[in-house]
């Protein structure tokens, strides 16, 4: 479990770098970090400078926290995240979520690039996460619980906030952006799933599969934060099409949907009520 002193050290360092007081947190997935470039009057803080932050080596992750104004809201955007498959502990993976909470952030938007398991979906679609399946078999809350951070046995029946999902659906409809709805399955990686594993996921009710998001969403829920999850479906998962998968394709497709992704998030920010 996270050390409160470490959380406060990271929070105080960030607050010393900017007068902005963010109200919304964003975790930007592979190829989706360009949203942070839209932030006005940005303060950019490299992860390497923030006490106790890790540093991602994943392609498409810039490793900096960007704080500033986006569509009338002060946001703190993680341009790049940490993954379990990189060898980080889940404490390291989810530490930034604890720091966001300490900064006063209550609403967090978690995004990712992932594979479509549902054969009715297509590469380039955006998917609103309605629920998740943890297939990794571990949990970021394992270990002694700190009651100051959250309850010992958190309820996960509403991880992905209904009100925020309603706002996202409304904005997507107004902007004429097709938005799929589905269940996200967390896979440890770094290998892509086998065709048999994808068939298993589909049988279990998953619509998409990826290597992130779930640990952060669990810790945010533990901290009584409201979570909105959005996936960029960059490819059909293994075995659906008779072709191999590669990460270059993931980054390329994520880049192509940048315009509608940015428009959707900015529209959501405009509609979100803080407090």
C-alpha positions in Angstrom: 0.0 0.0 0.0 1.2 3.5 -0.8 3.1 5.5 1.8 1.1 8.7 2.6 4.4 10.6 3.1 5.5 9.7 -0.4 2.2 10.8 -1.8 2.4 14.1 0.0 6.0 14.7 -1.1 5.0 14.2 -4.8 1.9 16.4 -4.3 3.9 19.2 -2.7 6.5 19.1 -5.4 3.9 19.4 -8.1 2.1 22.2 -6.3 5.4 24.1 -6.0 5.7 24.1 -9.8 2.4 25.7 -10.7 -0.3 27.9 -9.4 -2.9 25.8 -11.2 -5.0 23.6 -9.0 -6.3 20.8 -11.2 -9.9 19.5 -10.7 -9.8 16.7 -13.3 -7.1 14.1 -13.9 -6.4 12.4 -17.2 -4.3 9.3 -18.0 -3.4 9.3 -21.7 -2.7 5.9 -23.4 -0.5 4.9 -26.2 -0.6 7.4 -29.1 -3.2 9.5 -27.3 -0.9 11.9 -25.5 -1.4 14.6 -28.2 -4.5 15.6 -26.2 -2.1 17.2 -23.7 -0.8 19.4 -26.5 -4.2 21.2 -26.5 -3.7 22.3 -22.9 -3.4 26.1 -22.5 -0.8 27.8 -20.4 0.8 24.4 -19.6 3.2 23.6 -16.9 5.1 20.4 -18.0 6.8 18.4 -15.3 8.9 15.4 -16.3 8.2 12.3 -14.3 11.9 12.0 -13.5 11.6 15.1 -11.4 8.5 14.1 -9.4 9.4 12.4 -6.1 8.6 8.6 -6.2 7.2 8.7 -9.8 8.3 5.9 -12.1 9.2 6.3 -15.8 7.5 4.4 -18.6 9.6 3.0 -21.4 6.6 2.1 -23.6 6.5 3.5 -27.1 4.1 6.4 -27.4 4.5 7.6 -23.9 6.2 11.0 -23.2 6.7 10.7 -19.5 5.5 14.1 -18.3 2.7 15.5 -16.3 1.0 18.5 -18.0 -1.1 20.9 -15.9 -3.1 23.7 -17.4 -6.5 24.7 -18.8 -8.5 22.7 -21.2 -12.0 23.8 -22.2 -12.5 25.8 -19.1 -11.3 23.2 -16.6 -7.9 23.0 -14.9 -6.6 19.5 -15.7 -3.5 17.4 -14.8 -2.8 15.1 -17.7 -0.4 12.1 -17.5 1.3 12.0 -20.9 2.2 8.4 -20.7 1.5 5.8 -18.0 3.3 3.0 -16.2 2.5 -0.7 -17.1 2.7 -3.8 -15.1 4.4 -5.6 -18.0 7.3 -3.2 -17.8 8.2 -4.7 -14.4 6.7 -2.0 -12.3 4.9 -3.0 -9.1 1.2 -2.1 -9.0 2.0 0.4 -6.3 4.2 2.2 -8.9 1.6 1.9 -11.6 -1.1 3.5 -9.5 0.9 5.9 -7.5 0.0 8.9 -9.8 -3.7 8.2 -9.1 -3.0 8.6 -5.3 -1.2 11.9 -6.0 -4.1 13.2 -8.2 -6.4 12.5 -5.2 -4.0 14.4 -2.9 -4.0 17.3 -5.3 -7.8 17.5 -4.9 -8.8 15.8 -8.1 -12.1 13.8 -7.8 -12.8 13.0 -11.5 -10.3 11.1 -13.5 -10.5 10.2 -17.2 -8.5 7.0 -18.0 -7.8 6.3 -21.7 -6.0 3.5 -23.5 -5.3 1.9 -26.9 -6.5 -1.7 -27.0 -7.7 -4.5 -29.2 -11.3 -5.2 -30.2 -12.6 -8.5 -29.0 -16.2 -7.9 -30.1 -16.4 -8.7 -33.8 -19.0 -6.0 -34.3 -16.4 -3.3 -33.5 -13.8 -1.9 -35.9 -10.3 -0.5 -35.6 -10.5 3.2 -35.1 -13.7 3.0 -33.0 -13.8 4.6 -29.6 -15.3 2.6 -26.7 -16.8 3.8 -23.5 -15.8 1.4 -20.8 -18.9 0.2 -18.9 -17.1 -2.5 -16.7 -13.9 -4.5 -16.6 -12.7 -8.0 -16.1 -9.4 -8.5 -14.3 -7.7 -11.5 -15.9 -4.3 -10.8 -14.4 -5.2 -12.4 -11.1 -3.6 -9.7 -8.9 -5.0 -6.5 -7.4 -3.3 -3.2 -6.6 -4.9 -3.2 -3.1 -3.3 -6.4 -1.9 -1.4 -5.8 1.3 -2.1 -3.8 4.4 -4.9 -1.3 3.9 -4.5 2.4 4.9 -7.9 3.6 6.0 -6.9 7.2 5.2 -6.7 6.2 1.5 -9.8 4.1 1.4 -11.8 1.2 2.8 -10.4 -2.3 3.1 -13.1 -3.9 0.8 -14.1 -1.4 -1.9 -17.3 -2.0 -3.9 -16.6 -2.3 -7.6 -20.2 -2.4 -8.8 -19.9 1.1 -10.2 -16.2 1.6 -11.1 -17.0 3.6 -14.3 -19.3 6.4 -13.2 -22.8 6.4 -14.6 -23.2 10.2 -14.7 -19.8 10.6 -16.5 -20.8 7.9 -19.0 -24.1 9.7 -19.7 -22.2 12.9 -20.3 -19.8 11.1 -22.7 -22.6 9.5 -24.6 -24.5 12.8 -24.9 -21.3 14.6 -26.2 -20.5 11.9 -28.7 -24.1 12.0 -30.0 -23.9 15.8 -30.4 -20.6 15.7 -32.2 -21.7 12.7 -34.3 -18.8 10.6 -33.1 -19.7 6.9 -33.0 -19.1 5.6 -29.5 -19.2 1.9 -28.7 -20.0 0.7 -25.2 -18.3 -2.4 -23.7 -16.4 -4.4 -21.1 -12.6 -4.1 -21.0 -10.5 -7.1 -20.1 -7.1 -6.4 -18.5 -4.3 -8.7 -19.8 -0.8 -8.4 -18.3 1.1 -8.4 -21.6 3.6 -7.7 -23.0 2.7 -10.5 -25.4 -0.5 -10.0 -27.3 -3.2 -12.6 -26.5 -3.4 -15.9 -28.3 -6.5 -16.6 -30.5 -7.7 -19.1 -27.8 -7.3 -16.5 -25.1 -9.4 -14.0 -27.1 -12.1 -16.7 -27.6 -12.0 -17.1 -23.8 -12.4 -13.4 -23.3 -15.4 -13.2 -25.7 -17.0 -16.1 -23.9 -16.5 -14.3 -20.6 -18.2 -11.2 -22.0 -15.3 -8.9 -22.8 -15.5 -6.5 -25.8 -11.9 -5.3 -25.7 -8.6 -6.4 -24.3 -5.7 -4.2 -23.2 -2.7 -4.0 -20.8 -3.6 -1.1 -18.6 -6.4 1.0 -17.0 -7.8 -1.6 -14.5 -5.2 -1.0 -11.8 -5.6 2.7 -12.0 -9.4 2.4 -12.0 -9.4 0.2 -8.9 -7.2 2.5 -7.0 -9.2 5.6 -8.1 -12.4 3.8 -6.8 -10.6 2.9 -3.6 -9.9 6.7 -3.2 -13.6 7.5 -3.8 -12.8 9.2 -7.2 -15.2 9.1 -10.2 -13.8 7.3 -13.2 -14.5 7.7 -16.9 -12.8 5.1 -19.1 -12.4 5.4 -22.9 -10.6 3.0 -25.1 -9.3 3.6 -28.6 -9.7 0.3 -30.5 -6.6 0.2 -32.6 -6.8 -3.4 -34.0 -9.0 -6.5 -34.1 -7.7 -8.8 -31.3 -5.6 -11.9 -32.2 -7.3 -14.6 -34.3 -10.2 -12.4 -35.6 -8.3 -11.5 -38.7 -5.7 -13.8 -40.2 -2.8 -11.4 -39.6 -0.1 -10.8 -37.0 -0.3 -7.9 -34.5 2.3 -5.2 -34.0 2.6 -2.1 -31.8 3.4 0.2 -34.7 -0.1 -0.4 -36.0 -1.5 0.5 -32.6 0.3 3.8 -32.5 -0.7 4.6 -36.2 -4.4 3.9 -35.7 -4.4 5.9 -32.4 -2.9 8.8 -34.3 -5.6 8.6 -37.0 -8.5 8.9 -34.5 -6.8 11.8 -32.7 -9.2 14.4 -34.0 -12.3 12.7 -32.8 -10.7 11.6 -29.6 -9.6 15.1 -28.7 -13.0 16.5 -29.7 -14.8 14.0 -27.5 -12.7 14.6 -24.4 -12.8 18.4 -24.8 -16.6 18.2 -25.1 -16.8 16.0 -22.0 -14.7 18.4 -20.0 -17.0 21.3 -21.0 -20.0 19.4 -19.7 -18.5 18.1 -16.5 -19.7 19.8 -13.3 -17.0 20.1 -10.6 -17.9 19.8 -7.0 
